[in-house]
Amino acid sequence: MSPRRSKPESERLLIAIAVVPSLFFLLFPLLKPLPAATVSEGRNVLVLASAGELGGFKPSVLKVVAGERLNVSFWAMDVGHSFNLPQLNVDLALPPGETRDLSFETGFEEDAGEYRYLVNGRRFSFPKAPGSPSLRAPLVLEFKCNRYCSPAHWGMRGQLVIDPPAASSP
Amino acid sequence: MSGPSPQPLSRAGRLFPALLLVAVSLCGAAVSLGLFEPPRAKGPPRVVDIEAYQFGFSPDRIVVTEGEEVVFRATSIDVTHGFYVDGTDIKETLEPFLTKTMGPVVFDKPGKLKIRCAHFCGPLHPFMIADLIVESRAVPFFPLMVGFALLTALAMLGYLWKVAPSDSLLGVSLESSLDLFKVRLVGPLIQRFLSWELSRYVLTVPNFWLMVLICTAAAVGNPMGALNFSVAIVWILWFCLVEVFILFGGRLWCMVCPMPLLGEWVARRRIGRNPILPARLFSLNRKWPAWMEHSWVASVGFLGMSLPIVWLITRPAASGLMFIVLGLIAAAVSLVYDGAHRRFCDHLCPAFYIGYHASTSAMAVEPRDEELCRKHQCKECMVGNSRGWGCPWKLYPGGKGRTGAASSIHCNLCSECVKSCSLGNMTLKLRMPGREVVDKMRARPDEAWHGFIRMSLAVFYEFVFFGSHFWMKDWGNMSTFHGANIATLGVLAPDSGGFVNWLKWCVLVASISLVILPAIFFGFSALARWASGKPGEVPAKKLFLTLSYALSPYGQLLWVSFGLTLLFVNWAYPLKAFASDPLGWGWNWMGIKALAASAHELYSPLGAQYLPLVQFIFSQVALALALQVTFILAFKLLGRDRTAALRATAVMAVFYFASTAAFMGVFLA
């Protein structure tokens, strides 16, 4: 009598049943958070909002090339926050666990003396540098959380960066 | 066992305890449902100003009079909070520094309601609570309810004095039991299932998957506890159900527990199928040290888990790390010490309290005929054969004492003995709850302290989680504000002030449950020994340790009442975690996010205004059961003398009445 026979086929099946769903769960981190966004065209970005200590706005730098439309879904994953961008007069409350959408229509125009960015109908003009008239600086708008959310609330901030369109540079 | 009863009992006499408890429950219900409603008060509404902060309200206790009109004016002084009053329509969001006025609302039922936060405001959000006391115009509410408890205690003593036989529990014979394998239709199915070699595999593997998901969610899921699968499932759903299940199913949860699986699978080198004998276990097979042959580590482990409990059960990172560490310890123990004997469960597991209370439970694996077990020399139920692995706890079904009818404490209902018994002698029985406690004539300090720790912590948990005292939550919480998953573990570190607070908290909890409560209990048992008139019959220490087994049903029922409160208030979190969004990442599985999200958003505790009544009923049953069990234990210890036993029970009744009143004070006053 051999005390150690080879494993029966069914044992392998049982191991597979135990292990495969576990691996499936272990792969969850590879999936992305998916709050239901209602805006679907244009460039879509998901921004997690959590207390400053946990990372604040993630990602905190939102980049878009002028002329494109940027759709952002904000999702407050812990407590209530807000998205405050004074230069665009936006103060969007983000209640905990809910998703709020915001879009930024951007545009770019220039003439001999200056170049202008347009964001949601607002104009931001820059004079061209006399020495190098082809130089275009990106438009940087600071945004922050405007609802007290944690001791590190004051550090919960980010930037909306609008790059000049590639075609406009020589 | 034959208890001499003074006279043949009428049916009504036998059922007296049950009738008594129904009567007291009805009285309590009548009072707290406001059936005696007085006329309403006239006059302008009263304005109550209240501030909300992380994680409490100020003032934390508001007293209004029955029939009075109340207007709440609430302001959040830090983050966004919510405002919810049990049993009313009031549900508002409090944005920072914006005062909201709510009401007027009339409270026409006396009792204790709770003001809760209805908007997720941080890890301790589910426990952000203020008390709203509605004073009765006629009779003071709380003293009246304590009066009912006194009535329960006195009537039970009268019953024990006049009629109680020592072989029945609350009027039902202790010997009544039901062989579940012989139940028509279902019985053979249960038997076939438990005899099937894969039955344990089928029961444990889904839990193994869930444990992996729990650890994953703890690692990367939402940092807020209740929104994360690990915390919502373990500390709300499991924590409640385990307490309820102990009563009916004993260690059913241990039967499906995934913790020891890894070690067991590696040691057996099989995960589902039965052994091919002779099975050599892949383990160092060291002998378990003799000085570890007790459950002190387990009982103090439960206390140790409870010291940081506020912090632990609200942080996925902390919970997840604890499960991973426990799983690794369980595996290591199987691989180092005797692999066929699962030492972890008996000696180390902090959830061994399930075993301690299982001696109260209604279900157990028992032999049909103990004599047959004694005659059957091969003991295949212990060593295993080709049909089953044999008992992982090496319990001997034919023995009295540690095993046999008194084995529920250690038996995890794994059914290996049902599989391996070639005589078909092992079965699953329903028995009178508490049947085993009254057989406990042993005196084991580790188990006695299990009783003390569990009883004092039941009151503590109720006080901390559902009380209104913020300082207590804050001490237990180490004054931290953040949730964290394992990826953001760093933010959990408390500052030194919070840590010092937590140390104070540890000293408070540990000294009460390890020293003060046992000392009080010892005092009462010594008094009982003296009052019985037969102090020579039993040493004080033995009486003290043995009478403590009455804490098993008593503490268990207090815990059931706490667990139900936890689940009924917070049911939406486990539903959301299970059905739509385990990681708290805003997913929407199964399309029921709308339901779960609205439940979470609107924060709708189920019948929260009736929970104190439910707790009242449980505490009365606990009181009655504790007295009955004390009586039977004292009867056996004091030379089967009814009068002596009754005197001893009367002294212990003071202890149980006082502690019941204290517990009621937490949820009613």
Contacts between the chains, C-beta under 8 A, distances in Angstrom:
chain1	res1	chain2	res2	distance
A	3	B	276	7.1
A	3	B	277	7.7
A	3	B	278	5.5
A	3	B	279	7.8
A	3	B	280	6.8
A	4	B	276	7.6
A	4	B	280	8.0
A	5	B	276	5.9
A	7	B	270	7.8
A	8	B	273	6.6
A	10	B	272	7.6
A	10	B	273	7.0
A	11	B	270	6.4
A	11	B	271	7.1
A	11	B	272	6.5
A	11	B	273	5.6
A	14	B	198	7.5
A	14	B	201	6.4
A	14	B	271	5.5
A	14	B	272	3.8
A	14	B	273	7.3
A	15	B	271	5.7
A	17	B	205	6.6
A	18	B	201	7.9
A	18	B	205	5.0
A	18	B	208	6.1
A	18	B	209	7.9
A	18	B	271	6.1
A	21	B	209	4.7
A	21	B	212	8.0
A	22	B	208	6.7
A	22	B	209	5.5
A	22	B	212	4.1
A	25	B	209	6.5
A	25	B	212	4.8
A	25	B	213	4.3
A	25	B	216	5.3
A	26	B	212	6.2
A	26	B	216	5.8
A	28	B	213	7.6
A	28	B	216	5.2
A	28	B	217	7.8
A	28	B	220	7.3
A	28	B	582	7.7
A	28	B	583	6.2
A	29	B	216	6.7
A	29	B	219	7.1
A	29	B	220	4.4
A	31	B	585	7.9
A	32	B	585	7.9
A	33	B	583	7.8
A	33	B	585	3.7
A	33	B	586	5.4
A	33	B	587	7.6
A	34	B	585	6.8
A	34	B	586	6.1
A	34	B	587	5.7
A	34	B	588	7.7
A	35	B	585	8.0
A	35	B	586	3.7
A	36	B	586	7.4
A	36	B	588	6.6
A	36	B	593	8.0
A	50	B	223	6.8
A	51	B	481	7.7
A	51	B	482	6.2
A	53	B	482	5.4
A	53	B	488	7.8
A	53	B	491	4.5
A	54	B	223	5.6
A	54	B	482	6.5
A	54	B	483	7.8
A	54	B	484	7.1
A	54	B	488	5.2
A	54	B	491	6.4
A	55	B	488	7.3
A	75	B	586	5.6
A	77	B	222	5.5
A	77	B	223	7.4
A	77	B	224	7.3
A	77	B	227	7.7
A	77	B	584	6.9
A	77	B	585	7.8
A	77	B	586	7.6
A	78	B	120	7.1
A	78	B	122	7.1
A	78	B	222	7.3
A	78	B	223	6.1
A	78	B	224	4.9
A	78	B	483	6.3
A	79	B	79	5.0
A	79	B	80	6.4
A	79	B	120	6.2
A	79	B	121	5.4
A	79	B	122	5.7
A	79	B	224	7.9
A	80	B	79	6.2
A	80	B	80	3.1
A	80	B	95	7.5
A	80	B	119	6.9
A	80	B	120	7.8
A	80	B	121	7.6
A	93	B	95	7.4
A	95	B	80	7.0
A	95	B	93	7.2
A	95	B	119	7.3
A	96	B	80	7.1
A	96	B	119	6.4
A	96	B	120	3.9
A	96	B	121	7.5
A	97	B	120	6.0
A	97	B	227	6.9
A	97	B	586	7.8
A	97	B	597	7.0
A	97	B	600	6.4
A	97	B	601	7.0
A	98	B	601	7.5
A	99	B	586	6.6
A	147	B	79	7.1
A	147	B	80	6.2
A	147	B	95	7.0
A	147	B	96	5.7
A	148	B	78	5.6
A	148	B	79	5.7
A	148	B	96	5.0
A	149	B	79	5.4
A	150	B	79	7.2
A	150	B	481	5.8
A	150	B	482	6.9
A	151	B	481	6.6
